Amino acid sequence: MKPVIFGLSGPSLTADERAFFQEAQPAGYILFKRNCIDRQQLRALTDELRALEGRSDVAILVDQEGGRVARLGPPEWPAFPAGPEFDMLYDVAPMSAIEAARANAQALGLMMAEVGITVDCHPILDVIRPETTEVITIRAFGSEPMRVAALGRATLEGLAAGGIVGVVKHMPGHGRAKVDSHHLLPTVTATEAELEDDLAPFRALAHAPMGMTSHIVFEAWDAERPATMSPVVIDEVIRGRIGFDGLLMTDDIDMKALSGTPADKAAGAIAAGCDIVLDCWARLPEMTAIADRLDDIAPRSRDRLDRAMSSVTQADGTFEALVAKRDELLAIGA
């Protein structure tokens, strides 16, 4: 097994993808809108991925947060609220906001489990600040670390109840980035003391089964390398100060914050201490180069992957009842 999660080019596997994946044996797959047409098609696709891998517990990921970040969307799937709606309810009724976030995530989980998805890249635990870029503010749970942690915990619990593994992101925090790491490399100049607020939600949820890095330079820890490529940030901050021992994957290595070839970036992230590389865009020459460059997954990383996937339980609850409960609670803060 190679320590990489690959994207797929369309709603079904091509012959070339099928042959490549059988040879490369990636650790998992990530889906986007281009892969998700309707329930029947998507279930057939995820079933084929499981058959290809010969494992029922293969990691099949999606970014399904709600709001603008939703790969499964109308008209086939219902729209879901984003983090700021739960943040607003928290101002009025904290416990209701937590229950609404839990019900919302459980409904999300049921919806994803129905079509064979096993991992959701959610919740986002970044703490909003005045300088936070819009790519985060439209998704995040707020500006108060313990509120973010409380809503993030409820989301993790709800996803688990719906049969889905959650991924906390973007470690060790994206809230101080002033530019979008999809396009540029952000540099954060805050002191170590100031960065404690950013670490707090991740520390509170250090037990999460999976986590995702951020492509951001934190001058207080490593002025030369973004977190994804920094052994200092990964070992001393994410593994050390935060105490996270779950599976650590990169954010998409195709994002413009990182420089170099896809294979160089993949190898650099693994060398820095990431367990898994995330490569989203299904470009076969790039995927081949990455697979050729990477060794087999390290035993410790494989153990973390297996531990995370074994946390998936039988989905529980009724979708309609959970959505109704969420909507009734959100109406309190309307």
C-alpha positions as CSV (number, residue, x, y, z in Angstrom):
1,M,0.0,0.0,0.0
2,K,1.3,3.5,-1.0
3,P,0.8,6.3,1.5
4,V,-1.3,8.4,-0.8
5,I,-5.0,9.2,-1.4
6,F,-5.8,9.8,-5.0
7,G,-8.7,11.5,-6.8
8,L,-10.7,10.0,-9.7
9,S,-11.3,11.7,-13.1
10,G,-15.0,11.1,-13.5
11,P,-18.2,9.3,-12.4
12,S,-16.7,5.8,-13.1
13,L,-13.2,4.4,-13.3
14,T,-11.4,4.5,-16.6
15,A,-9.5,1.4,-17.7
16,D,-6.2,3.2,-17.2
17,E,-7.2,4.3,-13.6
18,R,-8.3,0.8,-12.8
19,A,-5.1,-0.7,-13.9
20,F,-3.0,1.9,-12.2
21,F,-4.9,1.7,-8.8
22,Q,-4.6,-2.1,-8.8
23,E,-0.8,-1.8,-9.2
24,A,-0.2,1.2,-6.9
25,Q,-2.6,0.2,-4.2
26,P,-3.2,3.7,-2.7
27,A,-4.3,4.1,0.9
28,G,-7.6,5.6,-0.3
29,Y,-9.5,7.8,-2.7
30,I,-11.1,11.2,-2.5
31,L,-14.3,12.2,-4.4
32,F,-15.4,15.6,-5.9
33,K,-18.5,16.8,-7.7
34,R,-17.2,15.4,-11.0
35,N,-17.5,11.9,-9.4
36,C,-20.9,12.3,-7.8
37,I,-23.9,12.3,-10.1
38,D,-26.6,10.4,-8.3
39,R,-27.0,7.8,-5.6
40,Q,-27.0,4.8,-7.8
41,Q,-24.0,5.9,-9.8
42,L,-22.0,6.9,-6.7
43,R,-22.8,3.7,-4.8
44,A,-21.6,1.7,-7.8
45,L,-18.4,3.7,-7.9
46,T,-17.6,3.2,-4.2
47,D,-18.5,-0.5,-4.5
48,E,-16.0,-0.8,-7.3
49,L,-13.3,0.9,-5.3
50,R,-13.8,-1.6,-2.5
51,A,-13.7,-4.5,-4.9
52,L,-10.6,-3.1,-6.5
53,E,-8.9,-2.9,-3.1
54,G,-10.3,-6.1,-1.8
55,R,-11.1,-4.3,1.5
56,S,-14.4,-3.4,2.9
57,D,-12.9,-0.7,5.0
58,V,-11.1,1.3,2.3
59,A,-10.9,5.0,3.0
60,I,-13.2,6.8,0.6
61,L,-13.1,10.5,1.4
62,V,-15.1,13.6,0.5
63,D,-15.2,17.3,1.5
64,Q,-18.7,17.6,2.8
65,E,-18.9,20.5,5.3
66,G,-22.1,22.3,4.2
67,G,-22.5,25.7,2.6
68,R,-20.1,26.2,-0.3
69,V,-18.0,23.1,0.5
70,A,-20.3,20.3,-0.5
71,R,-19.4,17.7,-3.2
72,L,-22.8,16.0,-2.8
73,G,-25.4,18.7,-3.5
74,P,-28.8,19.7,-5.0
75,P,-30.8,18.5,-6.7
76,E,-29.7,14.9,-5.9
77,W,-28.7,15.6,-2.3
78,P,-30.0,18.3,0.1
79,A,-28.0,21.4,1.0
80,F,-26.6,21.6,4.5
81,P,-25.7,24.6,6.6
82,A,-22.1,25.7,7.1
83,G,-20.3,26.4,10.4
84,P,-21.3,30.1,10.8
85,E,-24.9,29.1,11.3
86,F,-24.1,27.0,14.3
87,D,-21.8,29.8,15.6
88,M,-24.7,32.3,15.5
89,L,-27.0,29.9,17.3
90,Y,-24.3,29.5,20.0
91,D,-24.5,33.2,20.8
92,V,-28.1,32.7,21.8
93,A,-28.3,29.1,23.0
94,P,-24.9,27.2,23.4
95,M,-26.3,23.8,24.2
96,S,-28.9,24.0,21.4
97,A,-26.0,24.9,19.0
98,I,-24.1,21.9,20.1
99,E,-27.1,19.6,19.7
100,A,-27.8,21.1,16.2
101,A,-24.2,20.5,15.1
102,R,-24.4,16.9,16.3
103,A,-27.7,16.2,14.6
104,N,-26.5,17.9,11.4
105,A,-23.3,15.8,11.3
106,Q,-25.2,12.6,12.0
107,A,-27.5,13.4,9.1
108,L,-24.5,14.1,6.9
109,G,-23.0,10.8,7.9
110,L,-26.1,8.9,7.1
111,M,-26.3,10.5,3.7
112,M,-22.7,9.7,2.9
113,A,-22.8,6.2,4.3
114,E,-25.7,5.4,2.1
115,V,-23.5,5.9,-1.0
116,G,-20.5,4.1,0.4
117,I,-18.4,7.0,1.6
118,T,-16.4,6.3,4.8
119,V,-14.5,9.5,5.6
120,D,-15.5,13.2,5.7
121,C,-12.9,15.9,5.7
122,H,-14.7,17.8,8.4
123,P,-14.8,19.4,11.0
124,I,-12.8,22.6,10.4
125,L,-11.3,23.7,13.7
126,D,-9.7,26.9,12.5
127,V,-10.3,29.9,14.8
128,I,-11.4,33.0,13.0
129,R,-9.6,36.3,13.5
130,P,-10.0,39.8,11.9
131,E,-7.4,38.9,9.3
132,T,-8.8,35.4,8.4
133,T,-9.2,34.9,4.7
134,E,-12.8,34.3,3.4
135,V,-12.0,30.7,2.3
136,I,-12.0,30.0,6.0
137,T,-14.6,32.5,7.5
138,I,-17.4,31.1,5.3
139,R,-16.9,27.6,6.9
140,A,-15.5,28.0,10.4
141,F,-17.3,27.6,13.7
142,G,-16.3,31.0,15.2
143,S,-13.6,33.1,16.8
144,E,-13.6,31.6,20.3
145,P,-11.4,28.5,20.7
146,M,-13.5,26.6,23.1
147,R,-16.7,27.3,21.1
148,V,-14.9,26.0,18.0
149,A,-13.8,22.9,20.0
150,A,-17.4,22.3,21.4
151,L,-19.0,22.5,17.9
152,G,-16.2,20.5,16.4
153,R,-16.5,17.7,19.0
154,A,-20.3,17.5,18.4
155,T,-19.6,17.3,14.6
156,L,-17.1,14.4,15.1
157,E,-19.6,12.6,17.4
158,G,-22.4,13.1,14.9
159,L,-20.4,11.9,12.0
160,A,-19.3,8.8,14.0
161,A,-23.0,8.1,14.8
162,G,-23.8,8.3,11.1
163,G,-21.1,5.8,10.3
164,I,-18.4,8.2,9.1
165,V,-14.8,9.0,10.2
166,G,-14.1,12.7,10.7
167,V,-11.0,14.6,9.8
168,V,-10.0,17.7,11.9
169,K,-8.4,20.4,9.9
170,H,-6.3,22.5,9.2
171,M,-3.6,21.6,11.7
172,P,-2.1,23.6,13.5
173,G,-4.6,26.3,12.4
174,H,-5.5,28.3,9.3
175,G,-7.2,31.3,11.1
176,R,-4.2,33.7,11.0
177,A,-3.5,33.2,7.3
178,K,-4.2,36.4,5.3
179,V,-4.2,34.7,1.9
180,D,-5.8,31.6,0.5
181,S,-3.4,28.7,0.4
182,H,-5.1,27.3,-2.7
183,H,-3.3,30.2,-4.5
184,L,-0.5,31.6,-2.3
185,L,1.8,30.5,0.5
186,P,0.6,32.2,3.7
187,T,3.1,33.3,6.4
188,V,2.0,33.7,10.0
189,T,4.1,36.0,12.2
190,A,2.3,35.4,15.5
191,T,4.3,34.4,18.6
192,E,4.2,31.0,20.2
193,A,2.1,32.5,23.0
194,E,-0.4,33.9,20.6
195,L,-0.6,30.7,18.7
196,E,-1.9,28.9,21.8
197,D,-5.4,30.0,20.8
198,D,-5.1,28.3,17.5
199,L,-3.9,25.1,19.0
200,A,-6.6,24.9,21.6
201,P,-9.4,23.3,19.5
202,F,-7.0,20.7,18.1
203,R,-5.7,20.0,21.6
204,A,-9.3,19.5,22.8
205,L,-9.9,17.0,20.0
206,A,-6.5,15.4,20.0
207,H,-8.3,12.0,20.1
208,A,-9.7,12.5,16.6
209,P,-9.1,9.6,14.2
210,M,-7.7,11.7,11.4
211,G,-6.3,15.1,10.9
212,M,-5.2,17.3,8.0
213,T,-2.2,19.7,7.8
214,S,-2.2,23.3,6.6
215,H,0.2,24.7,3.9
216,I,1.2,27.7,6.0
217,V,4.6,28.9,7.3
218,F,4.5,29.6,11.0
219,E,7.6,31.8,11.7
220,A,7.5,31.0,15.5
221,W,8.1,27.3,14.8
222,D,9.7,27.0,11.3
223,A,10.4,30.1,9.3
224,E,11.5,28.2,6.2
225,R,8.9,25.5,5.6
226,P,5.1,25.3,5.6
227,A,3.6,23.0,8.2
228,T,3.0,20.2,5.7
229,M,6.7,20.1,4.9
230,S,8.1,20.8,8.4
231,P,9.3,18.1,10.7
232,V,9.4,20.7,13.5
233,V,5.7,21.6,13.2
234,I,4.6,18.0,12.7
235,D,6.7,16.4,15.5
236,E,7.0,19.1,18.1
237,V,3.6,20.9,17.5
238,I,1.1,18.5,16.1
239,R,2.3,15.3,17.7
240,G,3.9,17.1,20.7
241,R,2.0,20.1,21.9
242,I,-1.3,19.2,20.5
243,G,-0.9,15.5,21.4
244,F,-2.5,14.2,18.1
245,D,-1.7,10.5,17.4
246,G,-4.2,9.9,14.7
247,L,-3.6,9.5,11.0
248,L,-2.1,12.8,9.7
249,M,-2.8,13.6,6.0
250,T,-1.7,16.6,4.0
251,D,-4.1,19.1,2.5
252,D,-4.1,18.8,-1.3
253,I,-0.5,18.9,-2.4
254,D,-1.6,20.5,-5.7
255,M,-2.4,23.7,-3.9
256,K,-0.2,26.6,-5.1
257,A,1.1,27.3,-1.5
258,L,3.5,24.4,-2.1
259,S,6.3,24.5,-4.7
260,G,7.9,21.7,-6.7
261,T,6.7,18.7,-8.7
262,P,3.8,16.6,-7.3
263,A,6.3,13.8,-6.6
264,D,8.7,16.1,-4.8
265,K,5.9,17.5,-2.7
266,A,4.6,14.1,-1.8
267,A,8.0,12.8,-0.8
268,G,8.7,15.9,1.2
269,A,5.5,15.6,3.2
270,I,6.1,12.0,4.0
271,A,9.7,12.7,5.0
272,A,8.5,15.5,7.3
273,G,6.3,13.1,9.2
274,C,2.9,13.1,7.5
275,D,1.3,9.7,7.3
276,I,-0.6,10.1,4.0
277,V,-0.4,12.5,1.0
278,L,-3.6,13.8,-0.5
279,D,-3.5,14.3,-4.3
280,C,-6.9,15.3,-5.6
281,W,-6.8,16.0,-9.3
282,A,-6.6,12.5,-11.0
283,R,-3.9,13.4,-13.5
284,L,-2.5,10.0,-14.3
285,P,1.1,11.0,-15.1
286,E,1.3,12.9,-11.8
287,M,-0.2,10.1,-9.8
288,T,2.2,7.6,-11.5
289,A,5.2,9.8,-10.5
290,I,4.0,10.0,-6.9
291,A,3.4,6.3,-6.6
292,D,6.9,5.6,-8.1
293,R,8.5,8.0,-5.7
294,L,6.9,6.9,-2.5
295,D,7.9,3.8,-0.5
296,D,5.2,1.6,0.9
297,I,3.3,3.0,3.9
298,A,5.2,2.9,7.1
299,P,4.0,0.4,9.7
300,R,3.1,3.1,12.2
301,S,1.1,5.0,9.6
302,R,-0.7,1.9,8.5
303,D,-1.6,1.2,12.1
304,R,-3.0,4.7,12.4
305,L,-5.0,4.2,9.2
306,D,-6.4,0.9,10.4
307,R,-7.2,2.3,13.8
308,A,-9.1,5.2,12.2
309,M,-11.0,3.0,9.8
310,S,-11.9,0.5,12.6
311,S,-13.6,3.4,14.4
312,V,-16.4,3.3,11.8
313,T,-19.5,1.8,13.3
314,Q,-22.9,0.9,12.0
315,A,-24.8,4.1,11.0
316,D,-27.6,5.0,13.4
317,G,-30.6,7.3,13.3
318,T,-33.2,8.5,10.8
319,F,-32.2,11.1,8.3
320,E,-35.5,13.0,8.3
321,A,-35.8,13.2,12.0
322,L,-32.2,14.5,12.4
323,V,-32.7,17.2,9.8
324,A,-36.0,18.2,11.5
325,K,-34.2,18.4,14.9
326,R,-31.4,20.5,13.4
327,D,-33.8,22.9,11.7
328,E,-35.9,23.3,14.8
329,L,-32.8,24.2,16.9
330,L,-31.3,26.5,14.3
331,A,-34.7,28.4,14.2
332,I,-34.0,29.5,17.8
333,G,-31.2,31.7,16.6
334,A,-32.9,33.0,13.4
